[in-house]
Amino acid sequence: MIRKGSKNKFEADLGYKEIYKFYKKQSSNPLSKTTYNKVFIQIFDNIMSTVIENGTNIQFPNKFGNLEIQKKKQKIVYNEDGTVNRICFKVDWDATKKHWNTIYGDKSFQELKEIKNKPKVYCKNKYRMSFKYIKTNAHYKGKSVVMFIPSRKWCRKLSTHLKTNPYKTDYKEQ
């Protein structure tokens, strides 16, 4: 849980190595580390896929809380002159880069960087989806410092699921 060359903001007391050592100690016939890794990754992939694709709520054992995806309605804020304040919307970078390609042609990254006030394409969805770790029904000490930060892989998987099937899954509204 610690990146090479830099110290993380939060240190983990227990990591993957400690979990494997505990499993090896408790099991009478333990799996090899590579097999254990494959099983562990496959189980976690299946759990996260059901959360993303079906919108299910995962309840952790031993009263450790819940994990779900929640949607939050975006508020539209207007400027004083009556135009929409675009700070409230996220930038759709894929569409923006395609738009820049049509406007500026095939300029290099450095040439595009020098151009000021380039037009951006914003996402105009009604809702914003995000992972939410719910600790209200959790019963353990120090739960105020425990958090769930999804990896980039899962955020991107949620994003691609929402882009390919925008209305397939109905998530719980916040």
Backbone as a chain_set.jsonl record, in Angstrom:
{"seq": "MIRKGSKNKFEADLGYKEIYKFYKKQSSNPLSKTTYNKVFIQIFDNIMSTVIENGTNIQFPNKFGNLEIQKKKQKIVYNEDGTVNRICFKVDWDATKKHWNTIYGDKSFQELKEIKNKPKVYCKNKYRMSFKYIKTNAHYKGKSVVMFIPSRKWCRKLSTHLKTNPYKTDYKEQ", "coords": {"N": [[0.8, -1.188, 0.0], [2.14, 1.141, -0.061], [3.604, 3.554, -2.105], [6.412, 3.405, -4.308], [9.212, 5.294, -3.508], [7.77, 7.404, -2.426], [5.84, 8.54, 0.362], [2.739, 7.362, 1.462], [-0.429, 9.034, 2.055], [-2.068, 7.813, 3.883], [-1.276, 5.197, 6.009], [-1.276, 1.665, 5.868], [-1.95, -0.745, 8.267], [-2.234, -3.481, 8.005], [-1.524, -5.457, 5.236], [-1.585, -6.997, 1.968], [0.343, -9.039, 2.139], [0.341, -9.726, 4.847], [-2.231, -10.717, 5.105], [-2.079, -13.021, 3.523], [-0.159, -14.461, 5.001], [-1.579, -14.912, 7.38], [-3.672, -16.493, 6.36], [-2.2, -18.727, 5.53], [-1.253, -19.664, 7.944], [-3.623, -20.403, 9.234], [-4.805, -22.329, 7.587], [-4.937, -25.829, 6.878], [-4.106, -27.096, 4.596], [-2.647, -25.147, 2.664], [-2.937, -23.005, -0.251], [-0.694, -22.32, -3.003], [1.166, -19.239, -3.327], [0.815, -17.952, -5.811], [-1.48, -19.211, -6.856], [-3.292, -18.516, -4.873], [-3.29, -15.743, -5.218], [-4.498, -15.553, -7.782], [-7.081, -16.594, -7.268], [-7.987, -14.798, -5.306], [-7.982, -12.352, -6.748], [-9.819, -12.97, -8.783], [-12.197, -13.414, -7.336], [-12.599, -10.869, -6.197], [-12.863, -9.366, -8.552], [-15.275, -10.434, -9.555], [-17.08, -9.658, -7.552], [-16.944, -6.822, -7.649], [-17.793, -6.43, -10.281], [-20.469, -7.249, -10.154], [-21.455, -5.263, -8.484], [-21.097, -2.974, -10.069], [-22.382, -3.587, -12.576], [-24.944, -4.604, -11.921], [-25.86, -3.006, -9.919], [-25.934, -3.71, -7.231], [-25.998, -3.853, -3.633], [-23.368, -4.323, -1.545], [-22.907, -6.022, 1.394], [-20.705, -6.03, 3.974], [-19.149, -8.612, 5.943], [-19.331, -9.242, 9.563], [-20.355, -6.826, 10.537], [-19.206, -4.596, 9.148], [-19.936, -2.595, 7.442], [-21.343, -1.2, 4.341], [-21.12, -1.346, 0.731], [-21.823, 0.494, -2.107], [-23.05, 1.855, -5.234], [-23.871, 5.136, -5.756], [-26.119, 7.568, -7.068], [-26.011, 11.021, -7.746], [-27.857, 13.91, -8.052], [-27.121, 16.466, -10.327], [-26.611, 19.877, -9.711], [-27.695, 22.764, -11.334], [-26.066, 25.7, -11.821], [-26.346, 29.133, -12.272], [-24.716, 31.905, -13.845], [-24.27, 35.469, -13.183], [-24.948, 36.819, -15.504], [-26.767, 35.146, -16.66], [-25.958, 32.876, -18.012], [-25.013, 29.382, -18.041], [-23.143, 28.136, -15.362], [-20.295, 26.551, -15.914], [-18.564, 25.225, -14.255], [-19.785, 23.479, -12.602], [-20.162, 21.177, -14.063], [-18.575, 18.172, -15.228], [-15.709, 17.745, -17.341], [-15.871, 16.258, -20.482], [-13.458, 14.521, -21.591], [-12.741, 12.85, -23.729], [-14.557, 13.505, -25.807], [-13.886, 16.199, -25.959], [-11.201, 16.16, -26.854], [-11.597, 15.051, -29.397], [-13.088, 17.094, -30.523], [-11.212, 19.181, -30.492], [-9.447, 18.098, -32.333], [-10.902, 18.336, -34.713], [-11.098, 21.112, -34.886], [-8.45, 22.247, -34.622], [-6.887, 20.603, -36.151], [-4.218, 18.29, -36.806], [-2.347, 19.007, -34.617], [0.557, 19.068, -32.518], [1.015, 17.921, -29.099], [2.38, 19.857, -27.579], [1.961, 22.198, -29.082], [-0.819, 22.445, -28.851], [-0.956, 22.866, -26.151], [-0.009, 25.429, -25.839], [-2.035, 27.034, -26.806], [-4.476, 29.191, -25.636], [-7.551, 29.262, -23.725], [-9.097, 27.182, -24.977], [-11.967, 25.6, -26.432], [-14.125, 23.527, -24.458], [-15.798, 20.375, -24.081], [-18.563, 19.575, -22.202], [-19.925, 17.223, -19.847], [-23.311, 16.61, -19.784], [-25.034, 15.214, -18.137], [-27.787, 14.232, -16.062], [-27.241, 13.076, -13.655], [-24.568, 12.146, -11.404], [-22.463, 9.463, -10.862], [-21.037, 7.551, -8.196], [-18.802, 5.605, -6.129], [-19.744, 4.505, -2.915], [-18.998, 4.125, 0.414], [-20.677, 2.963, 3.096], [-20.908, 3.688, 6.425], [-22.695, 3.802, 8.467], [-24.095, 1.674, 9.636], [-22.022, 0.219, 10.613], [-20.037, -1.385, 13.098], [-17.426, -0.843, 14.75], [-14.286, 0.137, 16.185], [-12.791, 3.309, 15.598], [-13.891, 3.987, 13.102], [-14.109, 6.352, 11.801], [-11.763, 6.944, 10.513], [-11.508, 5.073, 8.559], [-11.765, 4.374, 5.13], [-13.048, 3.944, 1.796], [-11.409, 3.807, -1.136], [-11.776, 3.605, -4.417], [-9.923, 1.828, -6.91], [-8.233, 2.984, -9.876], [-8.874, 1.322, -11.952], [-11.464, 0.345, -11.327], [-12.969, 2.674, -11.268], [-12.768, 3.452, -13.916], [-13.984, 1.26, -15.123], [-16.608, 1.559, -14.196], [-17.165, 3.985, -15.454], [-16.993, 3.293, -18.218], [-19.062, 1.441, -18.299], [-21.248, 3.099, -17.785], [-21.139, 4.726, -20.027], [-21.51, 2.955, -22.177], [-23.891, 1.547, -21.565], [-26.074, 3.491, -20.637], [-28.62, 3.64, -19.358], [-29.153, 1.174, -18.341], [-28.634, 0.161, -15.753], [-30.06, 1.007, -12.686], [-29.144, 3.028, -10.189], [-29.0, 3.618, -6.622], [-30.365, 6.623, -5.36], [-28.729, 9.412, -3.922]], "CA": [[0.0, 0.0, 0.0], [3.002, 2.32, -0.091], [4.208, 3.716, -3.413], [7.865, 3.47, -4.289], [9.79, 6.63, -3.544], [6.993, 8.417, -1.719], [5.065, 8.034, 1.482], [1.307, 7.568, 1.276], [-1.107, 9.873, 3.016], [-2.561, 6.901, 4.902], [-0.525, 3.953, 6.082], [-2.089, 0.507, 6.212], [-1.301, -1.623, 9.233], [-2.242, -4.811, 7.416], [-1.549, -5.459, 3.784], [-1.829, -8.276, 1.316], [1.293, -10.041, 2.643], [-0.122, -10.166, 6.171], [-3.44, -11.536, 4.899], [-1.637, -14.333, 3.05], [0.486, -15.148, 6.132], [-2.647, -15.36, 8.275], [-4.343, -17.608, 5.695], [-1.291, -19.871, 5.525], [-1.194, -20.149, 9.315], [-4.916, -20.964, 9.614], [-5.198, -23.434, 6.712], [-4.162, -27.069, 7.025], [-3.53, -27.381, 3.283], [-2.729, -23.845, 1.996], [-2.622, -22.869, -1.669], [0.529, -21.568, -3.269], [0.9, -17.803, -3.362], [0.302, -17.568, -7.133], [-2.859, -19.68, -6.95], [-4.053, -17.681, -3.944], [-3.447, -14.44, -5.887], [-5.481, -15.68, -8.866], [-8.4, -16.769, -6.656], [-8.311, -13.536, -4.641], [-8.28, -11.361, -7.786], [-11.038, -13.374, -9.477], [-13.334, -13.173, -6.432], [-12.805, -9.424, -6.095], [-13.384, -8.917, -9.847], [-16.688, -10.813, -9.642], [-17.852, -8.821, -6.623], [-17.023, -5.452, -8.166], [-18.594, -6.453, -11.505], [-21.888, -7.273, -9.785], [-21.796, -3.944, -7.944], [-21.16, -2.008, -11.169], [-23.323, -3.934, -13.641], [-26.293, -4.86, -11.419], [-26.227, -1.992, -8.928], [-26.221, -4.348, -5.952], [-25.414, -3.313, -2.416], [-22.569, -5.36, -0.898], [-22.836, -5.874, 2.847], [-19.511, -6.71, 4.453], [-19.412, -9.41, 7.151], [-18.914, -8.754, 10.883], [-20.826, -5.447, 10.714], [-18.132, -3.713, 8.685], [-20.487, -1.563, 6.576], [-21.852, -1.557, 3.017], [-20.544, -0.688, -0.429], [-22.776, 0.608, -3.201], [-22.862, 2.988, -6.131], [-24.982, 6.056, -5.595], [-26.18, 8.652, -8.033], [-26.299, 12.319, -7.143], [-28.373, 14.822, -9.058], [-26.284, 17.647, -10.496], [-27.287, 21.166, -9.601], [-27.318, 23.723, -12.377], [-25.829, 27.018, -11.235], [-26.292, 30.157, -13.311], [-23.915, 33.103, -13.594], [-25.06, 36.697, -13.075], [-25.455, 37.213, -16.817], [-27.786, 34.186, -17.075], [-25.383, 31.689, -18.639], [-24.798, 28.263, -17.125], [-21.806, 28.047, -14.783], [-19.814, 25.241, -16.359], [-17.729, 24.617, -13.226], [-20.576, 22.416, -11.987], [-20.133, 19.996, -14.915], [-17.277, 17.563, -15.5], [-15.294, 17.834, -18.736], [-15.803, 14.987, -21.216], [-12.167, 14.698, -22.243], [-12.725, 12.127, -25.0], [-15.26, 14.351, -26.776], [-13.128, 17.443, -26.083], [-10.037, 15.915, -27.726], [-12.104, 14.892, -30.766], [-13.482, 18.435, -30.961], [-9.973, 19.898, -30.773], [-8.899, 17.534, -33.57], [-11.618, 18.923, -35.853], [-10.837, 22.559, -34.957], [-7.035, 22.597, -34.774], [-6.185, 19.647, -37.005], [-3.291, 17.372, -36.134], [-1.256, 19.725, -33.949], [1.201, 18.286, -31.467], [0.575, 18.211, -27.738], [2.998, 21.115, -27.146], [1.282, 23.303, -29.766], [-2.136, 22.573, -28.23], [-0.758, 23.375, -24.797], [0.242, 26.87, -25.91], [-3.282, 27.733, -27.148], [-5.241, 29.546, -24.433], [-9.02, 29.288, -23.797], [-9.64, 26.232, -25.945], [-13.326, 25.193, -26.037], [-14.23, 22.197, -23.854], [-17.114, 19.748, -24.139], [-18.93, 19.186, -20.844], [-20.949, 16.193, -19.666], [-24.552, 17.241, -19.366], [-25.898, 14.2, -17.554], [-28.544, 14.701, -14.909], [-26.713, 12.47, -12.438], [-23.171, 11.756, -11.285], [-22.372, 8.212, -10.103], [-19.792, 7.357, -7.465], [-18.786, 4.551, -5.121], [-20.031, 5.042, -1.583], [-18.841, 3.196, 1.538], [-21.619, 3.41, 4.117], [-20.435, 3.244, 7.734], [-23.694, 4.078, 9.506], [-24.437, 0.444, 10.358], [-20.789, -0.476, 10.986], [-19.771, -1.371, 14.534], [-16.023, -1.082, 15.075], [-13.61, 1.338, 16.682], [-11.998, 4.075, 14.64], [-14.458, 3.949, 11.758], [-14.01, 7.664, 11.163], [-10.549, 7.016, 9.703], [-11.568, 4.041, 7.523], [-12.417, 4.849, 3.917], [-12.924, 3.114, 0.601], [-10.991, 4.565, -2.303], [-11.695, 2.634, -5.506], [-8.761, 1.98, -7.772], [-8.508, 3.587, -11.18], [-9.486, 0.267, -12.763], [-12.899, 0.255, -11.06], [-13.585, 3.937, -11.693], [-12.863, 3.407, -15.376], [-14.986, 0.257, -15.478], [-17.897, 2.21, -13.973], [-17.314, 4.991, -16.5], [-17.301, 2.631, -19.492], [-20.401, 0.846, -18.172], [-22.224, 4.172, -17.907], [-21.124, 5.239, -21.394], [-22.045, 1.968, -23.113], [-25.269, 1.228, -21.176], [-26.37, 4.554, -19.675], [-29.866, 3.487, -18.609], [-29.356, -0.24, -18.015], [-28.613, -0.037, -14.298], [-30.592, 2.122, -11.92], [-28.48, 3.055, -8.902], [-29.71, 4.294, -5.533], [-30.113, 8.065, -5.365], [-28.177, 9.899, -2.67]], "C": [[0.849, 1.261, 0.0], [3.664, 2.381, -1.461], [5.722, 3.816, -3.275], [8.317, 4.927, -4.361], [8.987, 7.707, -2.842], [6.163, 7.761, -0.63], [3.598, 8.344, 1.238], [0.732, 8.462, 2.353], [-1.607, 9.029, 4.185], [-1.736, 5.629, 4.866], [-1.446, 2.827, 6.499], [-1.305, -0.362, 7.185], [-1.19, -3.036, 8.687], [-2.346, -4.699, 5.911], [-1.787, -6.853, 3.26], [-0.915, -9.381, 1.854], [0.845, -10.595, 3.986], [-1.377, -11.033, 6.061], [-3.045, -12.936, 4.441], [-0.956, -15.123, 4.166], [-0.551, -15.695, 7.104], [-3.38, -16.551, 7.676], [-3.489, -18.863, 5.758], [-1.215, -20.499, 6.914], [-2.483, -20.888, 9.699], [-5.291, -22.21, 8.818], [-4.309, -24.653, 6.939], [-3.485, -27.435, 5.712], [-3.577, -26.101, 2.447], [-2.371, -23.916, 0.509], [-1.283, -22.155, -1.829], [0.169, -20.094, -3.42], [0.332, -17.366, -4.707], [-1.146, -18.003, -7.312], [-3.761, -18.84, -6.064], [-4.315, -16.3, -4.559], [-4.533, -14.497, -6.957], [-6.895, -15.787, -8.312], [-8.869, -15.459, -6.038], [-8.733, -12.479, -5.655], [-9.594, -11.692, -8.492], [-12.281, -13.122, -8.614], [-13.631, -11.678, -6.357], [-13.346, -8.851, -7.401], [-14.866, -9.237, -9.984], [-17.556, -9.942, -8.745], [-18.02, -7.414, -7.186], [-17.834, -5.388, -9.46], [-20.077, -6.483, -11.181], [-22.328, -5.931, -9.204], [-21.987, -2.948, -9.08], [-22.287, -2.34, -12.147], [-24.753, -4.131, -13.148], [-26.761, -3.828, -10.406], [-26.554, -2.585, -7.572], [-25.478, -3.662, -4.815], [-24.666, -4.458, -1.733], [-22.501, -5.061, 0.594], [-21.651, -6.699, 3.341], [-19.825, -7.497, 5.728], [-18.897, -8.717, 8.413], [-19.238, -7.274, 11.098], [-19.75, -4.421, 10.345], [-18.619, -2.662, 7.701], [-20.966, -2.117, 5.242], [-21.087, -0.793, 1.946], [-21.592, -0.677, -1.527], [-22.378, 1.765, -4.097], [-24.096, 3.859, -5.996], [-24.936, 7.116, -6.689], [-26.609, 9.926, -7.321], [-26.726, 13.264, -8.248], [-27.499, 16.071, -9.108], [-27.132, 18.907, -10.399], [-26.787, 22.074, -10.717], [-27.235, 25.099, -11.726], [-25.656, 28.005, -12.382], [-25.401, 31.31, -12.869], [-24.834, 34.32, -13.516], [-25.642, 37.135, -14.411], [-26.464, 36.212, -17.383], [-27.258, 32.951, -17.77], [-25.144, 30.611, -17.583], [-23.349, 28.266, -16.654], [-21.278, 26.649, -15.057], [-18.904, 24.559, -15.341], [-18.455, 23.432, -12.59], [-20.508, 21.115, -12.782], [-18.71, 19.479, -15.067], [-16.977, 17.685, -16.994], [-15.261, 16.426, -19.322], [-14.557, 15.057, -22.096], [-12.082, 13.981, -23.583], [-13.378, 12.973, -26.086], [-14.511, 15.667, -27.007], [-11.936, 17.263, -27.017], [-10.453, 15.706, -29.176], [-12.491, 16.254, -31.348], [-12.25, 19.271, -31.309], [-9.332, 19.397, -32.063], [-9.58, 18.146, -34.784], [-11.296, 20.411, -36.001], [-9.388, 22.848, -35.345], [-6.265, 21.648, -35.68], [-5.267, 18.761, -36.183], [-2.094, 18.12, -35.562], [-0.689, 18.838, -32.848], [0.685, 18.72, -30.093], [1.122, 19.551, -27.254], [2.32, 22.325, -27.794], [-0.111, 23.53, -29.182], [-2.038, 23.179, -26.836], [-0.584, 24.889, -24.779], [-1.017, 27.676, -26.224], [-4.085, 27.965, -25.875], [-6.742, 29.531, -24.744], [-9.589, 28.403, -24.907], [-11.047, 25.824, -25.504], [-13.335, 23.762, -25.503], [-15.658, 21.694, -23.986], [-17.414, 19.211, -22.743], [-19.971, 18.08, -20.858], [-22.202, 16.877, -19.148], [-25.539, 16.195, -18.87], [-26.644, 14.794, -16.366], [-27.918, 14.225, -13.607], [-25.221, 12.219, -12.556], [-23.106, 10.52, -10.408], [-21.023, 8.139, -9.395], [-19.94, 6.205, -6.478], [-19.007, 5.187, -3.756], [-19.884, 3.92, -0.554], [-19.681, 3.731, 2.679], [-21.219, 2.811, 5.461], [-21.479, 3.417, 8.826], [-24.074, 2.837, 10.295], [-23.199, -0.38, 10.72], [-20.55, -0.319, 12.482], [-18.325, -1.794, 14.784], [-15.398, 0.237, 15.497], [-12.841, 2.011, 15.551], [-12.58, 4.091, 13.236], [-14.396, 5.304, 11.056], [-12.767, 7.771, 10.279], [-10.527, 5.966, 8.586], [-12.311, 4.601, 6.324], [-12.199, 3.86, 2.791], [-12.58, 4.015, -0.565], [-10.855, 3.563, -3.444], [-10.478, 2.896, -6.377], [-9.198, 2.558, -9.115], [-9.217, 2.589, -12.097], [-10.995, 0.254, -12.581], [-13.622, 1.541, -11.431], [-13.756, 3.951, -13.209], [-13.891, 2.383, -15.836], [-16.389, 0.819, -15.277], [-18.173, 3.221, -15.078], [-17.684, 4.356, -17.836], [-18.679, 1.98, -19.45], [-21.47, 1.919, -18.355], [-22.27, 4.742, -19.325], [-21.743, 4.255, -22.378], [-23.509, 1.644, -22.836], [-25.766, 2.28, -20.186], [-27.621, 4.336, -18.835], [-30.147, 2.041, -18.221], [-29.492, -0.461, -16.517], [-29.146, 1.209, -13.612], [-29.978, 2.052, -10.53], [-29.315, 3.823, -7.889], [-29.352, 5.771, -5.541], [-29.696, 8.524, -3.967], [-29.089, 10.919, -2.042]], "O": [[0.3, 2.361, 0.057], [4.22, 1.388, -1.931], [6.239, 4.258, -2.249], [7.836, 5.692, -5.198], [9.478, 8.823, -2.676], [5.832, 6.577, -0.702], [3.252, 9.46, 0.851], [1.318, 8.632, 3.422], [-1.576, 9.468, 5.335], [-1.524, 5.052, 3.8], [-2.294, 3.0, 7.374], [-0.138, -0.675, 6.952], [-0.177, -3.709, 8.881], [-3.157, -3.938, 5.383], [-2.143, -7.768, 4.003], [-1.346, -10.524, 2.01], [0.956, -11.795, 4.235], [-1.558, -11.972, 6.836], [-3.605, -13.926, 4.912], [-1.156, -16.333, 4.269], [-0.415, -16.815, 7.596], [-3.683, -17.513, 8.381], [-4.005, -19.951, 6.014], [-1.123, -21.719, 7.045], [-2.432, -21.889, 10.414], [-6.02, -23.063, 9.323], [-3.104, -24.534, 7.159], [-2.403, -28.022, 5.716], [-4.458, -25.967, 1.597], [-1.603, -24.776, 0.08], [-0.807, -21.479, -0.917], [-0.996, -19.747, -3.617], [-0.542, -16.5, -4.752], [-1.955, -17.253, -7.857], [-4.873, -18.49, -6.46], [-5.413, -15.756, -4.439], [-5.383, -13.611, -7.037], [-7.812, -15.145, -8.826], [-10.017, -15.056, -6.224], [-9.728, -11.784, -5.449], [-10.393, -10.797, -8.768], [-13.304, -12.664, -9.123], [-14.789, -11.27, -6.444], [-14.19, -7.955, -7.38], [-15.635, -8.41, -10.474], [-18.648, -9.535, -9.141], [-19.128, -6.878, -7.194], [-18.5, -4.384, -9.711], [-20.869, -5.819, -11.851], [-23.465, -5.511, -9.417], [-22.933, -2.161, -9.06], [-23.067, -1.458, -12.508], [-25.694, -3.849, -13.89], [-27.945, -3.784, -10.071], [-27.366, -2.027, -6.833], [-24.47, -2.986, -5.019], [-25.28, -5.464, -1.378], [-22.086, -3.976, 1.002], [-21.603, -7.914, 3.148], [-20.683, -7.085, 6.509], [-18.139, -7.749, 8.349], [-18.488, -6.558, 11.761], [-19.432, -3.515, 11.115], [-17.808, -1.904, 7.169], [-20.996, -3.329, 5.03], [-20.491, 0.253, 2.205], [-22.182, -1.71, -1.844], [-21.49, 2.551, -3.768], [-25.224, 3.381, -6.108], [-23.869, 7.504, -7.166], [-27.45, 9.91, -6.423], [-26.039, 13.402, -9.26], [-27.175, 16.66, -8.077], [-28.233, 18.977, -10.946], [-25.589, 22.132, -10.996], [-28.208, 25.594, -11.157], [-24.921, 27.75, -13.336], [-25.336, 31.649, -11.688], [-26.036, 34.211, -13.755], [-26.707, 37.751, -14.454], [-26.968, 36.416, -18.488], [-28.036, 32.053, -18.093], [-25.081, 30.897, -16.387], [-22.431, 28.386, -17.466], [-21.768, 25.674, -14.488], [-18.51, 23.412, -15.552], [-17.822, 22.497, -12.099], [-20.772, 20.048, -12.227], [-17.754, 20.254, -15.04], [-17.896, 17.723, -17.813], [-14.692, 15.511, -18.726], [-14.599, 15.585, -23.207], [-11.408, 14.467, -24.491], [-12.813, 13.141, -27.166], [-14.501, 16.189, -28.122], [-11.684, 18.11, -27.874], [-9.747, 16.133, -30.09], [-12.249, 16.526, -32.523], [-12.247, 19.988, -32.309], [-8.739, 20.18, -32.805], [-8.92, 18.445, -35.78], [-11.228, 20.918, -37.121], [-9.13, 23.602, -36.283], [-5.086, 21.882, -35.946], [-5.517, 18.516, -35.003], [-0.958, 17.893, -35.978], [-1.379, 17.967, -32.317], [0.015, 19.743, -29.954], [0.409, 20.305, -26.591], [2.124, 23.353, -27.145], [-0.54, 24.674, -29.031], [-2.926, 23.911, -26.4], [-0.968, 25.551, -23.815], [-1.067, 28.873, -25.942], [-4.341, 27.026, -25.121], [-7.15, 29.759, -25.883], [-10.453, 28.827, -25.674], [-11.295, 25.713, -24.304], [-12.64, 22.891, -26.028], [-16.608, 22.478, -24.0], [-16.609, 18.476, -22.17], [-20.798, 18.004, -21.767], [-22.148, 17.636, -18.18], [-26.735, 16.278, -19.148], [-26.177, 15.748, -15.744], [-28.045, 14.884, -12.575], [-24.679, 12.095, -13.655], [-23.649, 10.53, -9.303], [-20.006, 8.598, -9.914], [-21.044, 5.871, -6.047], [-18.511, 6.28, -3.483], [-20.56, 2.895, -0.641], [-19.43, 4.828, 3.178], [-21.191, 1.592, 5.625], [-21.179, 3.201, 10.0], [-24.348, 2.925, 11.492], [-23.318, -1.547, 11.094], [-20.821, 0.733, 13.062], [-18.045, -2.973, 15.004], [-15.92, 1.312, 15.201], [-12.311, 1.345, 14.662], [-11.83, 4.199, 12.266], [-14.61, 5.387, 9.846], [-12.727, 8.612, 9.381], [-9.619, 5.972, 7.755], [-13.36, 5.228, 6.473], [-11.28, 3.042, 2.831], [-13.365, 4.886, -0.94], [-9.926, 2.755, -3.448], [-10.058, 4.04, -6.556], [-10.386, 2.607, -9.433], [-10.055, 2.97, -12.914], [-11.736, 0.164, -13.56], [-14.773, 1.498, -11.865], [-14.777, 4.413, -13.72], [-14.591, 2.604, -16.824], [-17.27, 0.581, -16.102], [-19.293, 3.302, -15.582], [-18.593, 4.832, -18.516], [-19.389, 1.968, -20.455], [-22.486, 1.677, -19.007], [-23.323, 5.192, -19.777], [-22.428, 4.667, -23.313], [-24.29, 1.483, -23.773], [-25.869, 1.985, -18.995], [-27.678, 4.805, -17.699], [-31.263, 1.716, -17.815], [-30.375, -1.195, -16.071], [-28.733, 2.327, -13.92], [-30.258, 1.122, -9.774], [-30.218, 4.578, -8.251], [-28.188, 6.137, -5.708], [-30.247, 8.075, -2.962], [-28.782, 11.444, -0.971]]}, "num_chains": 1, "name": "protein.A"}
